């Protein structure tokens, strides 16, 4: 069994106003975009396995909401 230690990190676009693209930071913005894209690609197989696990255990069939479990 192969195990990999991975960390959970936010892989989406940064919040707030996007930085203005100027010649000085063009390479940095390109690098950050490529890093986000790579993060998305790494995340897809993980999500797929979680979804397969839910389907195997039939966790997607649970539709009932009880009063004690729906209280936030």
Secondary structure, DSSP 8 states (H G I E B T S, - for coil): -----------S--SSS-----TTTHHHHHHHHHHHHHHHHHHHHHHHHHHHHHHHTTGGG-----HHHH--
